[in-house]
Amino acid sequence: MSGLDLSRLRALAGRRAAGGLAALAVVWIVLGIATPRFLSADNLVNVTQQSAVTGMLTLGVVLVMLIGHLDISVGAVSGLGSATVAVAVVQHGLPEVVAILLAILTGVVLGLAYGLLSTRLGLPGFVLTLAGLLVALGLQLQVLGRTGAVNLPFETGLVRFAQQAYVSTPVALGVGALVVVLVGFLGAHERRRRDRAGLAGDSWVRIGTRTGLLAALLLGGTLYLSTARGVGWMFVLFLVVVTVVDVCLRRTSWGRHVRAIGGSVESARRAGLGVDRTIISVYVLCSSLAAFGGVLAAGRLAAANQGTGGAELSLTAIAAALIGGASLYGGRGSAWSAVLGVAVVQSISTGLAMLGAEASVRYLILGVVLVVAVAIDASGKREGARGRA
């Protein structure tokens, strides 16, 4: 890509992220007025904990969207992960660590199958993962057996981690301050590096503003949540995974290959990039994250049943990815798109539930939000096409 293309993509990504933040602010203001309990520290703790589960799936969807594909089976794969870990622990008496690894392995196998079928046979991702959705649902029913539900004992480590483990306030503030300093340092380092290379970069004002907003969000949010139960370790784990994926996307050759494939598969092939290998790795990561999300869901609910996961959760994850700034056309988005998108979607779902809205109303509103996100995505695609013309 030329420098002009990169500048346009950076500007567009910035506008998409700003739009997502504005949407989150509007949602919180409206719901805060409609039901003041929504902005209570106790409820926001619940929102963060619930976001960690859906966020794992959304992160995988963002990765697949970056290469211009779509995985609609993540909900079913998460259900299979939930069933696997619950049955392995309760019915077969396996150690929890082994059961969790076994659940994640189901995601690895399914993702590997997707990647191989996509690269070897050229099957469209949508059709491929639709078939995978049905396979995962069938396997979930097989694993659960006749009872259709398995309850995890509350004394198991997974349940305690998902329901009762919270970070102490001093530790949370210390980690938050460290993150703010690290982000500010990396922003300044990147600015100086681009200056030396004669390339355009973020202004010092923008770097300072971004770092200041992050400090207010992390440190202020931590202090507010600490007035209730605090920040859950499960949410911290989600943020750690997002951070690792973000670094891999921005700082490794694998991440550059992912974005190049999303921009143009043929151009990536002509450049000698390992296209097939990268596509397979992305599908494996997506399904593994979905299965791990299912493990966290089992711990959160202390159970796994036939209703865990499913197509509804897949659509929610896809909607969150789009709202967060990922693109159906590939090449746009970041790991943090998952955090932003799932925050909007989970806030809407929780707020409407607190207002006593029926499920039909929640589906309608989420559908409208999804249409708006897709329309914005299509508009950005047209703008990018005009910029290259």
Beta strands, then each sheet from edge to edge (+ up, - down):
strand 1: 149-151
strand 2: 303-305
sheet 1: 1+ 2-
end
